[in-house]
Structures are given as C-alpha cells and as structure tokens.
Amino acid sequence: MKKLLLSLALSAIALSTSSRNDETVYICTGPKAEVYHSKSNCRGLNKCSGDVKKVTLSNAIEMGRRACKICY
C-alpha cells in the first residue's frame, strides 16, 4: 500500500512539473539578459535592448535563465 501511495505521489509531481514546463514565458534577446518573465508587459522588460520573445519555460531554463524577481 505504501509503495502504491508513493508511486501515485511521484506520478502527480512528474505531471505537474511537465505541464509547468510547457508554460509560456517571455525573455529579452539582448546580450545581457538573464531572466524570464511571466508577463510580456513586466517592467523588468522595459530596458530590454533586444526583442521580447515568447518561449516555453523549459526552453528558458535550458538557456540558463532564472525567474524575474518582479513578476514571479
């Protein structure tokens, strides 16, 4: 019974993580940009020297980006 509950819990965590990684986030394509944003109109993107691009959360993480402290 314990193994079944543990298995169900791990499955639920895996499902919630994979759906979160498909979430859309926004990044600045400028050379000094390091973060991703939950909203395209976040004030953290105001000084973006490149373009604002829509990507998945998993792609942003693969690029080495971290979450914005303003909108997250």
Predicted model as a PDB file, atoms N, CA, C, CB and O in Angstrom, pLDDT in the B-factor column:
MODEL        1                                                                  
ATOM      1  N   MET A   1       0.819  -1.193   0.000  1.00 60.00           N  
ATOM      2  CA  MET A   1       0.000   0.000   0.000  1.00 60.00           C  
ATOM      3  C   MET A   1       0.872   1.270   0.000  1.00 60.00           C  
ATOM      4  CB  MET A   1      -0.937  -0.009   1.213  1.00 60.00           C  
ATOM      5  O   MET A   1       0.587   2.236  -0.708  1.00 60.00           O  
ATOM      6  N   LYS A   2       1.937   1.240   0.810  1.00 53.00           N  
ATOM      7  CA  LYS A   2       2.825   2.407   0.872  1.00 53.00           C  
ATOM      8  C   LYS A   2       3.497   2.656  -0.476  1.00 53.00           C  
ATOM      9  CB  LYS A   2       3.893   2.212   1.965  1.00 53.00           C  
ATOM     10  O   LYS A   2       3.672   3.802  -0.892  1.00 53.00           O  
ATOM     11  N   LYS A   3       3.872   1.567  -1.155  1.00 52.00           N  
ATOM     12  CA  LYS A   3       4.519   1.708  -2.460  1.00 52.00           C  
ATOM     13  C   LYS A   3       3.558   2.314  -3.476  1.00 52.00           C  
ATOM     14  CB  LYS A   3       5.029   0.345  -2.959  1.00 52.00           C  
ATOM     15  O   LYS A   3       3.959   3.122  -4.314  1.00 52.00           O  
ATOM     16  N   LEU A   4       2.288   1.922  -3.398  1.00 42.00           N  
ATOM     17  CA  LEU A   4       1.281   2.457  -4.303  1.00 42.00           C  
ATOM     18  C   LEU A   4       1.098   3.959  -4.077  1.00 42.00           C  
ATOM     19  CB  LEU A   4      -0.055   1.721  -4.115  1.00 42.00           C  
ATOM     20  O   LEU A   4       1.044   4.731  -5.035  1.00 42.00           O  
ATOM     21  N   LEU A   5       1.005   4.370  -2.816  1.00 45.00           N  
ATOM     22  CA  LEU A   5       0.846   5.789  -2.499  1.00 45.00           C  
ATOM     23  C   LEU A   5       2.065   6.592  -2.941  1.00 45.00           C  
ATOM     24  CB  LEU A   5       0.610   5.977  -0.997  1.00 45.00           C  
ATOM     25  O   LEU A   5       1.930   7.689  -3.484  1.00 45.00           O  
ATOM     26  N   LEU A   6       3.242   6.046  -2.709  1.00 42.00           N  
ATOM     27  CA  LEU A   6       4.473   6.727  -3.130  1.00 42.00           C  
ATOM     28  C   LEU A   6       4.515   6.861  -4.644  1.00 42.00           C  
ATOM     29  CB  LEU A   6       5.717   5.964  -2.630  1.00 42.00           C  
ATOM     30  O   LEU A   6       4.891   7.908  -5.173  1.00 42.00           O  
ATOM     31  N   SER A   7       4.128   5.799  -5.338  1.00 50.00           N  
ATOM     32  CA  SER A   7       4.108   5.821  -6.798  1.00 50.00           C  
ATOM     33  C   SER A   7       3.128   6.866  -7.324  1.00 50.00           C  
ATOM     34  CB  SER A   7       3.745   4.440  -7.344  1.00 50.00           C  
ATOM     35  O   SER A   7       3.439   7.597  -8.265  1.00 50.00           O  
ATOM     36  N   LEU A   8       1.949   6.934  -6.719  1.00 47.00           N  
ATOM     37  CA  LEU A   8       0.958   7.931  -7.130  1.00 47.00           C  
ATOM     38  C   LEU A   8       1.452   9.358  -6.871  1.00 47.00           C  
ATOM     39  CB  LEU A   8      -0.365   7.694  -6.394  1.00 47.00           C  
ATOM     40  O   LEU A   8       1.251  10.251  -7.693  1.00 47.00           O  
ATOM     41  N   ALA A   9       2.090   9.557  -5.734  1.00 53.00           N  
ATOM     42  CA  ALA A   9       2.605  10.882  -5.402  1.00 53.00           C  
ATOM     43  C   ALA A   9       3.691  11.308  -6.392  1.00 53.00           C  
ATOM     44  CB  ALA A   9       3.157  10.898  -3.966  1.00 53.00           C  
ATOM     45  O   ALA A   9       3.698  12.452  -6.848  1.00 53.00           O  
ATOM     46  N   LEU A  10       4.592  10.411  -6.721  1.00 51.00           N  
ATOM     47  CA  LEU A  10       5.659  10.732  -7.669  1.00 51.00           C  
ATOM     48  C   LEU A  10       5.097  11.001  -9.062  1.00 51.00           C  
ATOM     49  CB  LEU A  10       6.681   9.593  -7.727  1.00 51.00           C  
ATOM     50  O   LEU A  10       5.590  11.875  -9.775  1.00 51.00           O  
ATOM     51  N   SER A  11       4.073  10.256  -9.447  1.00 54.00           N  
ATOM     52  CA  SER A  11       3.433  10.489 -10.744  1.00 54.00           C  
ATOM     53  C   SER A  11       2.780  11.862 -10.797  1.00 54.00           C  
ATOM     54  CB  SER A  11       2.392   9.404 -11.029  1.00 54.00           C  
ATOM     55  O   SER A  11       2.874  12.558 -11.808  1.00 54.00           O  
ATOM     56  N   ALA A  12       2.126  12.250  -9.726  1.00 54.00           N  
ATOM     57  CA  ALA A  12       1.479  13.559  -9.674  1.00 54.00           C  
ATOM     58  C   ALA A  12       2.510  14.677  -9.771  1.00 54.00           C  
ATOM     59  CB  ALA A  12       0.661  13.702  -8.385  1.00 54.00           C  
ATOM     60  O   ALA A  12       2.285  15.675 -10.455  1.00 54.00           O  
ATOM     61  N   ILE A  13       3.625  14.513  -9.094  1.00 55.00           N  
ATOM     62  CA  ILE A  13       4.689  15.522  -9.150  1.00 55.00           C  
ATOM     63  C   ILE A  13       5.244  15.617 -10.565  1.00 55.00           C  
ATOM     64  CB  ILE A  13       5.821  15.186  -8.150  1.00 55.00           C  
ATOM     65  O   ILE A  13       5.468  16.719 -11.066  1.00 55.00           O  
ATOM     66  N   ALA A  14       5.465  14.491 -11.208  1.00 53.00           N  
ATOM     67  CA  ALA A  14       6.005  14.486 -12.574  1.00 53.00           C  
ATOM     68  C   ALA A  14       5.036  15.164 -13.532  1.00 53.00           C  
ATOM     69  CB  ALA A  14       6.292  13.043 -13.043  1.00 53.00           C  
ATOM     70  O   ALA A  14       5.459  15.927 -14.401  1.00 53.00           O  
ATOM     71  N   LEU A  15       3.747  14.898 -13.384  1.00 50.00           N  
ATOM     72  CA  LEU A  15       2.756  15.516 -14.273  1.00 50.00           C  
ATOM     73  C   LEU A  15       2.687  17.021 -14.068  1.00 50.00           C  
ATOM     74  CB  LEU A  15       1.378  14.900 -14.043  1.00 50.00           C  
ATOM     75  O   LEU A  15       2.603  17.773 -15.039  1.00 50.00           O  
ATOM     76  N   SER A  16       2.720  17.469 -12.823  1.00 49.00           N  
ATOM     77  CA  SER A  16       2.630  18.911 -12.583  1.00 49.00           C  
ATOM     78  C   SER A  16       3.883  19.619 -13.079  1.00 49.00           C  
ATOM     79  CB  SER A  16       2.417  19.199 -11.087  1.00 49.00           C  
ATOM     80  O   SER A  16       3.798  20.747 -13.565  1.00 49.00           O  
ATOM     81  N   THR A  17       5.032  18.986 -12.969  1.00 49.00           N  
ATOM     82  CA  THR A  17       6.273  19.581 -13.454  1.00 49.00           C  
ATOM     83  C   THR A  17       6.271  19.673 -14.974  1.00 49.00           C  
ATOM     84  CB  THR A  17       7.481  18.769 -12.976  1.00 49.00           C  
ATOM     85  O   THR A  17       6.687  20.693 -15.525  1.00 49.00           O  
ATOM     86  N   SER A  18       5.813  18.635 -15.662  1.00 51.00           N  
ATOM     87  CA  SER A  18       5.834  18.665 -17.122  1.00 51.00           C  
ATOM     88  C   SER A  18       4.856  19.687 -17.666  1.00 51.00           C  
ATOM     89  CB  SER A  18       5.515  17.291 -17.687  1.00 51.00           C  
ATOM     90  O   SER A  18       5.152  20.329 -18.674  1.00 51.00           O  
ATOM     91  N   SER A  19       3.692  19.866 -17.035  1.00 55.00           N  
ATOM     92  CA  SER A  19       2.755  20.877 -17.521  1.00 55.00           C  
ATOM     93  C   SER A  19       3.282  22.276 -17.244  1.00 55.00           C  
ATOM     94  CB  SER A  19       1.378  20.693 -16.871  1.00 55.00           C  
ATOM     95  O   SER A  19       3.021  23.195 -18.021  1.00 55.00           O  
ATOM     96  N   ARG A  20       4.009  22.452 -16.165  1.00 66.00           N  
ATOM     97  CA  ARG A  20       4.585  23.749 -15.844  1.00 66.00           C  
ATOM     98  C   ARG A  20       5.676  24.101 -16.849  1.00 66.00           C  
ATOM     99  CB  ARG A  20       5.149  23.754 -14.411  1.00 66.00           C  
ATOM    100  O   ARG A  20       5.838  25.273 -17.188  1.00 66.00           O  
ATOM    101  N   ASN A  21       6.425  23.114 -17.333  1.00 73.00           N  
ATOM    102  CA  ASN A  21       7.489  23.367 -18.298  1.00 73.00           C  
ATOM    103  C   ASN A  21       6.947  23.777 -19.652  1.00 73.00           C  
ATOM    104  CB  ASN A  21       8.356  22.146 -18.446  1.00 73.00           C  
ATOM    105  O   ASN A  21       7.681  24.355 -20.453  1.00 73.00           O  
ATOM    106  N   ASP A  22       5.665  23.490 -19.938  1.00 88.00           N  
ATOM    107  CA  ASP A  22       5.043  23.912 -21.181  1.00 88.00           C  
ATOM    108  C   ASP A  22       4.463  25.317 -21.069  1.00 88.00           C  
ATOM    109  CB  ASP A  22       3.958  22.930 -21.580  1.00 88.00           C  
ATOM    110  O   ASP A  22       3.930  25.851 -22.042  1.00 88.00           O  
ATOM    111  N   GLU A  23       4.566  25.913 -19.889  1.00 95.00           N  
ATOM    112  CA  GLU A  23       4.068  27.267 -19.654  1.00 95.00           C  
ATOM    113  C   GLU A  23       4.815  28.254 -20.545  1.00 95.00           C  
ATOM    114  CB  GLU A  23       4.219  27.659 -18.162  1.00 95.00           C  
ATOM    115  O   GLU A  23       6.013  28.093 -20.782  1.00 95.00           O  
ATOM    116  N   THR A  24       4.121  29.265 -21.035  1.00 97.00           N  
ATOM    117  CA  THR A  24       4.742  30.296 -21.864  1.00 97.00           C  
ATOM    118  C   THR A  24       5.341  31.375 -20.983  1.00 97.00           C  
ATOM    119  CB  THR A  24       3.720  30.906 -22.842  1.00 97.00           C  
ATOM    120  O   THR A  24       4.691  31.861 -20.058  1.00 97.00           O  
ATOM    121  N   VAL A  25       6.570  31.747 -21.266  1.00 98.00           N  
ATOM    122  CA  VAL A  25       7.240  32.841 -20.573  1.00 98.00           C  
ATOM    123  C   VAL A  25       7.841  33.770 -21.626  1.00 98.00           C  
ATOM    124  CB  VAL A  25       8.342  32.307 -19.590  1.00 98.00           C  
ATOM    125  O   VAL A  25       7.832  33.457 -22.817  1.00 98.00           O  
ATOM    126  N   TYR A  26       8.355  34.898 -21.185  1.00 98.00           N  
ATOM    127  CA  TYR A  26       8.895  35.907 -22.090  1.00 98.00           C  
ATOM    128  C   TYR A  26      10.332  36.212 -21.711  1.00 98.00           C  
ATOM    129  CB  TYR A  26       8.041  37.194 -22.059  1.00 98.00           C  
ATOM    130  O   TYR A  26      10.666  36.342 -20.533  1.00 98.00           O  
ATOM    131  N   ILE A  27      11.175  36.323 -22.722  1.00 98.00           N  
ATOM    132  CA  ILE A  27      12.584  36.633 -22.488  1.00 98.00           C  
ATOM    133  C   ILE A  27      12.999  37.815 -23.356  1.00 98.00           C  
ATOM    134  CB  ILE A  27      13.478  35.400 -22.781  1.00 98.00           C  
ATOM    135  O   ILE A  27      12.403  38.091 -24.397  1.00 98.00           O  
ATOM    136  N   CYS A  28      14.026  38.495 -22.900  1.00 98.00           N  
ATOM    137  CA  CYS A  28      14.657  39.536 -23.694  1.00 98.00           C  
ATOM    138  C   CYS A  28      15.811  38.886 -24.440  1.00 98.00           C  
ATOM    139  CB  CYS A  28      15.145  40.738 -22.801  1.00 98.00           C  
ATOM    140  O   CYS A  28      16.559  38.102 -23.856  1.00 98.00           O  
ATOM    141  N   THR A  29      15.966  39.198 -25.715  1.00 97.00           N  
ATOM    142  CA  THR A  29      17.038  38.597 -26.506  1.00 97.00           C  
ATOM    143  C   THR A  29      18.328  39.411 -26.467  1.00 97.00           C  
ATOM    144  CB  THR A  29      16.587  38.435 -27.935  1.00 97.00           C  
ATOM    145  O   THR A  29      19.277  39.098 -27.185  1.00 97.00           O  
ATOM    146  N   GLY A  30      18.370  40.445 -25.643  1.00 96.00           N  
ATOM    147  CA  GLY A  30      19.576  41.267 -25.526  1.00 96.00           C  
ATOM    148  C   GLY A  30      20.743  40.479 -24.954  1.00 96.00           C  
ATOM    149  O   GLY A  30      20.536  39.458 -24.299  1.00 96.00           O  
ATOM    150  N   PRO A  31      21.971  40.939 -25.192  1.00 95.00           N  
ATOM    151  CA  PRO A  31      23.176  40.190 -24.805  1.00 95.00           C  
ATOM    152  C   PRO A  31      23.368  40.038 -23.292  1.00 95.00           C  
ATOM    153  CB  PRO A  31      24.382  40.865 -25.381  1.00 95.00           C  
ATOM    154  O   PRO A  31      24.050  39.109 -22.861  1.00 95.00           O  
ATOM    155  N   LYS A  32      22.790  40.917 -22.481  1.00 94.00           N  
ATOM    156  CA  LYS A  32      22.977  40.845 -21.032  1.00 94.00           C  
ATOM    157  C   LYS A  32      21.766  40.252 -20.302  1.00 94.00           C  
ATOM    158  CB  LYS A  32      23.266  42.227 -20.489  1.00 94.00           C  
ATOM    159  O   LYS A  32      21.759  40.195 -19.073  1.00 94.00           O  
ATOM    160  N   ALA A  33      20.756  39.814 -21.036  1.00 97.00           N  
ATOM    161  CA  ALA A  33      19.529  39.307 -20.428  1.00 97.00           C  
ATOM    162  C   ALA A  33      19.776  37.963 -19.750  1.00 97.00           C  
ATOM    163  CB  ALA A  33      18.423  39.173 -21.483  1.00 97.00           C  
ATOM    164  O   ALA A  33      20.449  37.094 -20.303  1.00 97.00           O  
ATOM    165  N   GLU A  34      19.221  37.799 -18.536  1.00 97.00           N  
ATOM    166  CA  GLU A  34      19.443  36.583 -17.753  1.00 97.00           C  
ATOM    167  C   GLU A  34      18.168  35.983 -17.185  1.00 97.00           C  
ATOM    168  CB  GLU A  34      20.387  36.871 -16.634  1.00 97.00           C  
ATOM    169  O   GLU A  34      18.220  34.903 -16.597  1.00 97.00           O  
ATOM    170  N   VAL A  35      17.018  36.645 -17.338  1.00 97.00           N  
ATOM    171  CA  VAL A  35      15.807  36.196 -16.651  1.00 97.00           C  
ATOM    172  C   VAL A  35      14.671  35.923 -17.631  1.00 97.00           C  
ATOM    173  CB  VAL A  35      15.369  37.236 -15.627  1.00 97.00           C  
ATOM    174  O   VAL A  35      14.704  36.344 -18.788  1.00 97.00           O  
ATOM    175  N   TYR A  36      13.662  35.203 -17.134  1.00 98.00           N  
ATOM    176  CA  TYR A  36      12.424  35.025 -17.881  1.00 98.00           C  
ATOM    177  C   TYR A  36      11.287  35.637 -17.084  1.00 98.00           C  
ATOM    178  CB  TYR A  36      12.152  33.523 -18.177  1.00 98.00           C  
ATOM    179  O   TYR A  36      11.365  35.759 -15.862  1.00 98.00           O  
ATOM    180  N   HIS A  37      10.238  36.019 -17.783  1.00 98.00           N  
ATOM    181  CA  HIS A  37       9.139  36.779 -17.195  1.00 98.00           C  
ATOM    182  C   HIS A  37       7.814  36.076 -17.436  1.00 98.00           C  
ATOM    183  CB  HIS A  37       9.097  38.200 -17.767  1.00 98.00           C  
ATOM    184  O   HIS A  37       7.643  35.396 -18.448  1.00 98.00           O  
ATOM    185  N   SER A  38       6.874  36.239 -16.508  1.00 98.00           N  
ATOM    186  CA  SER A  38       5.564  35.607 -16.662  1.00 98.00           C  
ATOM    187  C   SER A  38       4.636  36.442 -17.536  1.00 98.00           C  
ATOM    188  CB  SER A  38       4.925  35.379 -15.298  1.00 98.00           C  
ATOM    189  O   SER A  38       3.657  35.925 -18.074  1.00 98.00           O  
ATOM    190  N   LYS A  39       4.939  37.732 -17.678  1.00 96.00           N  
ATOM    191  CA  LYS A  39       4.089  38.642 -18.448  1.00 96.00           C  
ATOM    192  C   LYS A  39       4.944  39.412 -19.452  1.00 96.00           C  
ATOM    193  CB  LYS A  39       3.331  39.624 -17.508  1.00 96.00           C  
ATOM    194  O   LYS A  39       6.075  39.798 -19.158  1.00 96.00           O  
ATOM    195  N   SER A  40       4.392  39.622 -20.623  1.00 96.00           N  
ATOM    196  CA  SER A  40       5.142  40.361 -21.644  1.00 96.00           C  
ATOM    197  C   SER A  40       5.254  41.842 -21.302  1.00 96.00           C  
ATOM    198  CB  SER A  40       4.478  40.197 -23.007  1.00 96.00           C  
ATOM    199  O   SER A  40       6.103  42.544 -21.852  1.00 96.00           O  
ATOM    200  N   ASN A  41       4.403  42.320 -20.398  1.00 96.00           N  
ATOM    201  CA  ASN A  41       4.448  43.735 -20.023  1.00 96.00           C  
ATOM    202  C   ASN A  41       5.099  43.953 -18.655  1.00 96.00           C  
ATOM    203  CB  ASN A  41       3.041  44.315 -20.019  1.00 96.00           C  
ATOM    204  O   ASN A  41       4.891  44.995 -18.034  1.00 96.00           O  
ATOM    205  N   CYS A  42       5.881  42.985 -18.182  1.00 97.00           N  
ATOM    206  CA  CYS A  42       6.593  43.134 -16.916  1.00 97.00           C  
ATOM    207  C   CYS A  42       7.546  44.329 -17.025  1.00 97.00           C  
ATOM    208  CB  CYS A  42       7.374  41.825 -16.552  1.00 97.00           C  
ATOM    209  O   CYS A  42       8.200  44.515 -18.052  1.00 97.00           O  
ATOM    210  N   ARG A  43       7.620  45.126 -15.977  1.00 97.00           N  
ATOM    211  CA  ARG A  43       8.501  46.300 -16.039  1.00 97.00           C  
ATOM    212  C   ARG A  43       9.979  45.914 -16.104  1.00 97.00           C  
ATOM    213  CB  ARG A  43       8.260  47.197 -14.830  1.00 97.00           C  
ATOM    214  O   ARG A  43      10.822  46.745 -16.443  1.00 97.00           O  
ATOM    215  N   GLY A  44      10.296  44.657 -15.779  1.00 96.00           N  
ATOM    216  CA  GLY A  44      11.664  44.170 -15.918  1.00 96.00           C  
ATOM    217  C   GLY A  44      12.112  44.087 -17.366  1.00 96.00           C  
ATOM    218  O   GLY A  44      13.308  44.001 -17.642  1.00 96.00           O  
ATOM    219  N   LEU A  45      11.158  44.114 -18.298  1.00 97.00           N  
ATOM    220  CA  LEU A  45      11.488  44.083 -19.728  1.00 97.00           C  
ATOM    221  C   LEU A  45      11.579  45.486 -20.340  1.00 97.00           C  
ATOM    222  CB  LEU A  45      10.446  43.264 -20.481  1.00 97.00           C  
ATOM    223  O   LEU A  45      11.878  45.621 -21.527  1.00 97.00           O  
ATOM    224  N   ASN A  46      11.327  46.516 -19.554  1.00 96.00           N  
ATOM    225  CA  ASN A  46      11.319  47.883 -20.085  1.00 96.00           C  
ATOM    226  C   ASN A  46      12.640  48.300 -20.724  1.00 96.00           C  
ATOM    227  CB  ASN A  46      10.978  48.846 -18.987  1.00 96.00           C  
ATOM    228  O   ASN A  46      12.644  49.027 -21.717  1.00 96.00           O  
ATOM    229  N   LYS A  47      13.743  47.855 -20.174  1.00 94.00           N  
ATOM    230  CA  LYS A  47      15.056  48.262 -20.698  1.00 94.00           C  
ATOM    231  C   LYS A  47      15.692  47.196 -21.571  1.00 94.00           C  
ATOM    232  CB  LYS A  47      15.991  48.596 -19.557  1.00 94.00           C  
ATOM    233  O   LYS A  47      16.910  47.178 -21.747  1.00 94.00           O  
ATOM    234  N   CYS A  48      14.878  46.314 -22.114  1.00 96.00           N  
ATOM    235  CA  CYS A  48      15.388  45.248 -22.986  1.00 96.00           C  
ATOM    236  C   CYS A  48      16.030  45.871 -24.220  1.00 96.00           C  
ATOM    237  CB  CYS A  48      14.247  44.266 -23.399  1.00 96.00           C  
ATOM    238  O   CYS A  48      15.403  46.662 -24.924  1.00 96.00           O  
ATOM    239  N   SER A  49      17.287  45.508 -24.476  1.00 96.00           N  
ATOM    240  CA  SER A  49      17.995  46.074 -25.626  1.00 96.00           C  
ATOM    241  C   SER A  49      17.766  45.258 -26.898  1.00 96.00           C  
ATOM    242  CB  SER A  49      19.488  46.156 -25.330  1.00 96.00           C  
ATOM    243  O   SER A  49      18.143  45.687 -27.989  1.00 96.00           O  
ATOM    244  N   GLY A  50      17.150  44.090 -26.760  1.00 96.00           N  
ATOM    245  CA  GLY A  50      16.834  43.257 -27.914  1.00 96.00           C  
ATOM    246  C   GLY A  50      15.328  43.208 -28.104  1.00 96.00           C  
ATOM    247  O   GLY A  50      14.620  44.170 -27.803  1.00 96.00           O  
ATOM    248  N   ASP A  51      14.851  42.090 -28.600  1.00 97.00           N  
ATOM    249  CA  ASP A  51      13.421  41.878 -28.764  1.00 97.00           C  
ATOM    250  C   ASP A  51      12.896  41.050 -27.604  1.00 97.00           C  
ATOM    251  CB  ASP A  51      13.116  41.190 -30.109  1.00 97.00           C  
ATOM    252  O   ASP A  51      13.651  40.318 -26.965  1.00 97.00           O  
ATOM    253  N   VAL A  52      11.598  41.165 -27.330  1.00 97.00           N  
ATOM    254  CA  VAL A  52      10.945  40.308 -26.348  1.00 97.00           C  
ATOM    255  C   VAL A  52      10.400  39.106 -27.118  1.00 97.00           C  
ATOM    256  CB  VAL A  52       9.796  41.077 -25.558  1.00 97.00           C  
ATOM    257  O   VAL A  52       9.654  39.254 -28.086  1.00 97.00           O  
ATOM    258  N   LYS A  53      10.789  37.917 -26.666  1.00 97.00           N  
ATOM    259  CA  LYS A  53      10.440  36.691 -27.371  1.00 97.00           C  
ATOM    260  C   LYS A  53       9.651  35.761 -26.449  1.00 97.00           C  
ATOM    261  CB  LYS A  53      11.709  35.987 -27.897  1.00 97.00           C  
ATOM    262  O   LYS A  53       9.969  35.634 -25.267  1.00 97.00           O  
ATOM    263  N   LYS A  54       8.618  35.110 -26.998  1.00 98.00           N  
ATOM    264  CA  LYS A  54       7.810  34.153 -26.246  1.00 98.00           C  
ATOM    265  C   LYS A  54       8.436  32.770 -26.410  1.00 98.00           C  
ATOM    266  CB  LYS A  54       6.315  34.160 -26.730  1.00 98.00           C  
ATOM    267  O   LYS A  54       8.655  32.315 -27.533  1.00 98.00           O  
ATOM    268  N   VAL A  55       8.728  32.089 -25.275  1.00 98.00           N  
ATOM    269  CA  VAL A  55       9.298  30.740 -25.280  1.00 98.00           C  
ATOM    270  C   VAL A  55       8.632  29.909 -24.189  1.00 98.00           C  
ATOM    271  CB  VAL A  55      10.842  30.783 -25.072  1.00 98.00           C  
ATOM    272  O   VAL A  55       7.897  30.445 -23.358  1.00 98.00           O  
ATOM    273  N   THR A  56       8.886  28.612 -24.190  1.00 97.00           N  
ATOM    274  CA  THR A  56       8.371  27.781 -23.101  1.00 97.00           C  
ATOM    275  C   THR A  56       9.297  27.907 -21.894  1.00 97.00           C  
ATOM    276  CB  THR A  56       8.242  26.291 -23.547  1.00 97.00           C  
ATOM    277  O   THR A  56      10.471  28.253 -22.024  1.00 97.00           O  
ATOM    278  N   LEU A  57       8.750  27.622 -20.738  1.00 97.00           N  
ATOM    279  CA  LEU A  57       9.540  27.681 -19.514  1.00 97.00           C  
ATOM    280  C   LEU A  57      10.730  26.735 -19.591  1.00 97.00           C  
ATOM    281  CB  LEU A  57       8.674  27.341 -18.301  1.00 97.00           C  
ATOM    282  O   LEU A  57      11.829  27.090 -19.166  1.00 97.00           O  
ATOM    283  N   SER A  58      10.527  25.541 -20.125  1.00 96.00           N  
ATOM    284  CA  SER A  58      11.639  24.588 -20.220  1.00 96.00           C  
ATOM    285  C   SER A  58      12.747  25.128 -21.125  1.00 96.00           C  
ATOM    286  CB  SER A  58      11.140  23.230 -20.749  1.00 96.00           C  
ATOM    287  O   SER A  58      13.924  24.919 -20.833  1.00 96.00           O  
ATOM    288  N   ASN A  59      12.404  25.811 -22.207  1.00 97.00           N  
ATOM    289  CA  ASN A  59      13.423  26.409 -23.078  1.00 97.00           C  
ATOM    290  C   ASN A  59      14.182  27.513 -22.358  1.00 97.00           C  
ATOM    291  CB  ASN A  59      12.779  26.965 -24.354  1.00 97.00           C  
ATOM    292  O   ASN A  59      15.403  27.616 -22.481  1.00 97.00           O  
ATOM    293  N   ALA A  60      13.462  28.336 -21.610  1.00 97.00           N  
ATOM    294  CA  ALA A  60      14.114  29.420 -20.868  1.00 97.00           C  
ATOM    295  C   ALA A  60      15.099  28.858 -19.845  1.00 97.00           C  
ATOM    296  CB  ALA A  60      13.064  30.303 -20.164  1.00 97.00           C  
ATOM    297  O   ALA A  60      16.196  29.390 -19.676  1.00 97.00           O  
ATOM    298  N   ILE A  61      14.709  27.792 -19.170  1.00 97.00           N  
ATOM    299  CA  ILE A  61      15.592  27.173 -18.175  1.00 97.00           C  
ATOM    300  C   ILE A  61      16.807  26.560 -18.864  1.00 97.00           C  
ATOM    301  CB  ILE A  61      14.833  26.094 -17.361  1.00 97.00           C  
ATOM    302  O   ILE A  61      17.924  26.658 -18.356  1.00 97.00           O  
ATOM    303  N   GLU A  62      16.594  25.929 -20.017  1.00 97.00           N  
ATOM    304  CA  GLU A  62      17.718  25.360 -20.776  1.00 97.00           C  
ATOM    305  C   GLU A  62      18.705  26.433 -21.210  1.00 97.00           C  
ATOM    306  CB  GLU A  62      17.204  24.608 -22.004  1.00 97.00           C  
ATOM    307  O   GLU A  62      19.901  26.168 -21.337  1.00 97.00           O  
ATOM    308  N   MET A  63      18.202  27.656 -21.439  1.00 96.00           N  
ATOM    309  CA  MET A  63      19.075  28.779 -21.821  1.00 96.00           C  
ATOM    310  C   MET A  63      19.830  29.343 -20.625  1.00 96.00           C  
ATOM    311  CB  MET A  63      18.255  29.889 -22.478  1.00 96.00           C  
ATOM    312  O   MET A  63      20.662  30.236 -20.781  1.00 96.00           O  
ATOM    313  N   GLY A  64      19.545  28.828 -19.434  1.00 97.00           N  
ATOM    314  CA  GLY A  64      20.216  29.305 -18.233  1.00 97.00           C  
ATOM    315  C   GLY A  64      19.543  30.512 -17.596  1.00 97.00           C  
ATOM    316  O   GLY A  64      20.146  31.199 -16.771  1.00 97.00           O  
ATOM    317  N   ARG A  65      18.303  30.769 -17.972  1.00 98.00           N  
ATOM    318  CA  ARG A  65      17.588  31.920 -17.417  1.00 98.00           C  
ATOM    319  C   ARG A  65      17.025  31.577 -16.036  1.00 98.00           C  
ATOM    320  CB  ARG A  65      16.449  32.367 -18.368  1.00 98.00           C  
ATOM    321  O   ARG A  65      16.763  30.411 -15.742  1.00 98.00           O  
ATOM    322  N   ARG A  66      16.842  32.589 -15.198  1.00 98.00           N  
ATOM    323  CA  ARG A  66      16.197  32.455 -13.899  1.00 98.00           C  
ATOM    324  C   ARG A  66      14.912  33.266 -13.898  1.00 98.00           C  
ATOM    325  CB  ARG A  66      17.139  32.913 -12.758  1.00 98.00           C  
ATOM    326  O   ARG A  66      14.700  34.096 -14.781  1.00 98.00           O  
ATOM    327  N   ALA A  67      14.057  33.032 -12.916  1.00 98.00           N  
ATOM    328  CA  ALA A  67      12.791  33.738 -12.829  1.00 98.00           C  
ATOM    329  C   ALA A  67      13.000  35.199 -12.451  1.00 98.00           C  
ATOM    330  CB  ALA A  67      11.876  33.061 -11.820  1.00 98.00           C  
ATOM    331  O   ALA A  67      13.879  35.512 -11.648  1.00 98.00           O  
ATOM    332  N   CYS A  68      12.210  36.081 -13.017  1.00 98.00           N  
ATOM    333  CA  CYS A  68      12.233  37.512 -12.701  1.00 98.00           C  
ATOM    334  C   CYS A  68      11.766  37.708 -11.260  1.00 98.00           C  
ATOM    335  CB  CYS A  68      11.332  38.323 -13.694  1.00 98.00           C  
ATOM    336  O   CYS A  68      10.795  37.082 -10.835  1.00 98.00           O  
ATOM    337  N   LYS A  69      12.439  38.560 -10.513  1.00 97.00           N  
ATOM    338  CA  LYS A  69      12.053  38.838  -9.140  1.00 97.00           C  
ATOM    339  C   LYS A  69      10.863  39.783  -9.047  1.00 97.00           C  
ATOM    340  CB  LYS A  69      13.218  39.415  -8.390  1.00 97.00           C  
ATOM    341  O   LYS A  69      10.276  39.936  -7.976  1.00 97.00           O  
ATOM    342  N   ILE A  70      10.506  40.413 -10.148  1.00 97.00           N  
ATOM    343  CA  ILE A  70       9.381  41.344 -10.149  1.00 97.00           C  
ATOM    344  C   ILE A  70       8.068  40.600 -10.392  1.00 97.00           C  
ATOM    345  CB  ILE A  70       9.583  42.434 -11.217  1.00 97.00           C  
ATOM    346  O   ILE A  70       7.109  40.775  -9.640  1.00 97.00           O  
ATOM    347  N   CYS A  71       8.020  39.780 -11.428  1.00 95.00           N  
ATOM    348  CA  CYS A  71       6.750  39.159 -11.802  1.00 95.00           C  
ATOM    349  C   CYS A  71       6.573  37.736 -11.288  1.00 95.00           C  
ATOM    350  CB  CYS A  71       6.620  39.157 -13.281  1.00 95.00           C  
ATOM    351  O   CYS A  71       5.516  37.141 -11.497  1.00 95.00           O  
ATOM    352  N   TYR A  72       7.576  37.175 -10.624  1.00 92.00           N  
ATOM    353  CA  TYR A  72       7.411  35.846 -10.011  1.00 92.00           C  
ATOM    354  C   TYR A  72       7.493  35.942  -8.521  1.00 92.00           C  
ATOM    355  CB  TYR A  72       8.461  34.866 -10.522  1.00 92.00           C  
ATOM    356  O   TYR A  72       7.377  34.930  -7.830  1.00 92.00           O  
TER     357      TYR A  72                                                      
ENDMDL                                                                          
END                                                                             
